[in-house]
Amino acid sequence: MVRFSNSTTSSKSSIFIALALAIATLYLGRQIFIPLALALVLTFLLTPLVSVLEKCRLGRVPAVLVVLVFCFALAAGVGWEVAGQLLDITGHIRDYKTNLEETLRSLHPPTDGALGQATATVRELNKELASIPGQAAAHSPSDGAPHPTRPVPVQVAAPPSNFVQDLRALLGPLAGPVETTAIVVIFTAFMLIKREDLRNRMIRLGGQGQLTVMTQALDDASRRLSRYLLLQFLVNAGYGALFGVGLYFVRVPHALLWGILAALLRLIPYVGTFIAAAFPMAMALAVFPGWNHVLLIFGMFLVLELIIANMIEPWLYGAHTGISALAILVAAVFWSMLWGPVGLILSTPLTVCLMLIGRYVPQLSFLEVILGDEPVLSPEQIFYQRLLAMDQDEARYIAEAQLQNKSLESLYETVLIPALRLAEEDRHSDVLGERTSEFIAQTTRELIDDLGDRAMQRDRPEEASGGGLSSARRVGGIVCLPARDEADELVGMMFAQILRQAGYGASYLPIGTVNDMLEQVKGGDFRIAYVSALPPFAVGQARSLCKRLRERFPELVIVIGLWKFAGGVPKAQERVGASCANAVATTFSEGLLQVGRLSNLDRADILEKSKTVGLEKSKSVGDDDQDRQTGSLQNEAAV
């Protein structure tokens, strides 16, 4: 055990060391990895266009060249227009100065008010405090020492520059982006042309035995990223077009520039849209008097963002990204700190790749847990976790939320019974304290009572008020007995509710001694007895109670409910044996079916069939195949 723990710790340490080295490599080699990542994203975005041209009988290389030339021409045209409008804005800044000052002056508080007087007082105090050091220096005693003099800087006239130097000074700041753009274009062209070869090499790197896993991972990544990037491009382009058209009708100058800027900045998660809306609002402040145009632009931005973010994007994207909202925000901060603005733009596609790696690489499965948006806990685990935390309100809320999409029977079988089974496993392992165990049982009991009453009032209001009791008794009395402990009693309580909801006269017995339960069965007019057992701990007690019932009440139809038993009815029959029970059920639906079959037998038939089943069972001891046959004959005889 210690060796296993040490190996697990060593494996986790190795993973974290590898992650730290990977992050350091990405940061130190960002001049190479940034163009490579940009090229990879562009490859996923442009692959559908290249495929369309290839289907039109155009070769791979000509299709790639056509797509790249078209994209380059489109980007150059848009960039030229944006640069022209930016230069126009800078040329008219002085024209906007007066109007902007008046607008900002309107925000200042009045000087005759309380806030204005307080501001003037603080300003005067600051002036007096700032003048004290100067006055102290002026009145300091002089010792006759000469004051140090500052050296006078001498300016040397620079030689006149030539055209080459001016061009170098002009293009110097653009050298880096131009170089990066050229590398990205070259990488993208080669990735588009050799994409099958790159795919095969990635599969080969995964190993010979990982062919299926790597194929699934690459197909999933290409499908998710290609669709997401294409849809994001279309959504952002539509958003920018609508925003620009709206600004044009509002008469904001340079509407095309602000529309393009909105489409580009929307690539930045969460904050990009607000930055995009701030620029035209500032322009409206500078151009138009008052705040009417600013409020109009903000309203237009708000309506567009609400419609697209809450209706269009969920409908188009769906689950194509699979990343949680918090993971997108954290990834944006992480990649922006690692690679700057480019990392901020690439944060979502890169995070999708990391999430898919965590999905298909078992050693990195924590990445999918951290980054993915799929629930990491099943409903029964969440319900049980809230019970462990003694949060009764949230546990009830989880059950009621599940009941909105499920029937009462499905809620019991998929949420409450698995949660009780988890509690029983923890209790038998001495993990669950007595106080917590009592709280879980009491909370579950109250929830079952509440949900059962509401379901009965909704589906069978006449029986909820007591009017349907006589008709239920004509079907035959049914009693549910717990096999071992309180968990079996709670499941029997659930099944009794399901039976009453289906129109049967059913009740359940609380947990007690076997003799007490047998006396209660004797005092009631019951034809069918269900022994409720929650595997794996109550199987032996269920078999023992079934034998006691058979000895005491030979005419009683006995069914053992091994709820959620692995292997279904055949395995459950083999585990219980066919000598004591008339039938075995593992789900509520099977239990209802058995009740419908067994309730039509009279007492003589039940007694005779029970003897026949016991005789056939005794003849087939030691033969597994005969055991299975006998189990099926037993059910057939009971019917």
PEVEN-V29542 format. One record per pair of residues at least 6 apart in sequence whose C-alpha atoms are under 8 Angstrom apart, sorted by the first residue. I is the first residue (numbers start at 1). GAP is how many residues later the second one is. Records with the same first field share a line. If there is no record, write none. Layout:
# PEVEN-V29542
I: GAP  GAP
This chain:
# PEVEN-V29542
15: 348  349
26: 7  312
27: 311  312
30: 309
34: 305  308  309
35: 145  146  148  149  152
36: 148  151
37: 309
38: 146  308
39: 145  146  148  149  152
40: 148  151
41: 308
42: 146
43: 145  148  149
44: 178  181  182  185
45: 180  181  184  185
46: 21
47: 145  179
48: 178
49: 18
50: 10  13  14  17  142
53: 10
54: 6  9
60: 133
61: 132
64: 125  128  129
65: 124
68: 117  121
81: 176
82: 174  175
85: 169  172
86: 171
96: 190  191
97: 189
99: 186  187  188  189  190
100: 185  186  187
103: 182  183  186  187
109: 6  7
110: 6
111: 6  9
191: 7
199: 19
202: 12
203: 7  8  11  12
204: 7
206: 8
213: 147
214: 146
217: 139  140  143
220: 136
221: 131  132  135
224: 96  97
225: 95  96  124  127
227: 93
228: 89  92  93
231: 85  86
235: 78
236: 26  27  28  30  31
237: 23  26
238: 25
239: 20  23  24  65  69
240: 18  19  20  21  22  23
241: 18  19  22
242: 17
243: 15  16  19  57  58  61
244: 11  12  13  14  15  16
245: 10  14
246: 54
247: 8  50
248: 7
250: 43  47
252: 28  31  32
253: 30
258: 18  21  22
261: 15
262: 10  11  14  15
265: 7  8  10  11
266: 6  7  10
267: 78
268: 64  76  77
269: 59  60  63  75
270: 59
277: 20  21  24
280: 17
281: 12  13  16  17
282: 12
284: 9  10
285: 6  8  9
321: 31
322: 30  50  51  52
323: 28  29  32  48  49  50
324: 47  48  49  50
325: 48
327: 43  44  45
328: 19  20  23  43
331: 16  17  20
332: 11  12  13  15  16
333: 11
335: 8  9  11  12
336: 6  7  8  11
337: 6
351: 20
354: 13  14
355: 12  13  16  17
356: 12
357: 7  8  10  11
358: 6  7  8  9  10
359: 6  8  9
369: 7
379: 19  36
380: 34  35  36  38  39
381: 38
382: 16
383: 12  15  16  32  33  36
384: 11  35  36  38  39
386: 6  8  9
387: 8  52  53  56
388: 48  52
390: 46  49  50
392: 51
396: 51
399: 12  16
402: 9
403: 8
408: 43  44  47  90
409: 89  179
412: 82
413: 151  174  175
416: 28
417: 74
420: 67
421: 66  113  114
423: 9  14
424: 63
426: 6
427: 6  10
441: 45  46  49
444: 46
445: 45
448: 45  46
452: 45
453: 11
455: 46
456: 7  8  45
457: 7
459: 42
460: 41
462: 6
463: 6
469: 36
471: 32
472: 28  31  32  33
473: 31  32
475: 29  30  124
476: 28  29  50  51  52  123
477: 27  28  29  48  49  50  51
478: 26  27  28  29  48  49  50  51  52
479: 17  27  28  29  30  42  47  49  50  51
480: 12  13  15  16  26  27  28  29  49  50  51  52
481: 8  11  27  28  29  30  36  48  49  50  51
482: 6  7  10  27  28  29  49  50  51
483: 6  48  49  50  55  56  58  59  62
484: 27  49  54  57  58
485: 26
486: 24  25
487: 47
488: 44  45  46
489: 19  20  21  22  43
491: 41  42  43
492: 16  39  40
493: 14  15
495: 93
496: 10  11  12
497: 9
498: 90
499: 6  7  93
500: 6
509: 8
511: 6
514: 31
518: 31
526: 30
527: 28  29  30  72
528: 28  29  30  31  67  70  71
529: 27  28  29  30
530: 28  29  30  31
531: 11  14  15  27  28  29  30
532: 10  28  29  30  31
533: 6  9  27  28  29  30
534: 28  29  30
535: 27  28  29  30
536: 29
539: 23  37
540: 36
542: 18
543: 33  37
546: 12  14  34  35
547: 33
549: 7  9
550: 6  8  30  31
554: 53  56
555: 48  49  51  52
556: 47  50  51
557: 24  25  41  49
558: 22  23  24  25
559: 22  23  24  25  26
560: 21  23  24  25
561: 23  24  25  26  30
562: 10  22  23  24  25
563: 22  23  24  25
564: 22  23
565: 7  21
568: 18
569: 15  16  17
570: 58  61
572: 12  13  14
573: 11  58
574: 53  54  57
578: 35  36  39  52  53  56
579: 34  35  38
580: 30  34
582: 28  52  53  56
583: 11  51  52  55
584: 7
585: 6  9
597: 41  42
598: 40  41
601: 38
606: 32
609: 25  28  29
610: 28
613: 17  20  21  24
616: 14
617: 10  13
620: 6  7  10
621: 6
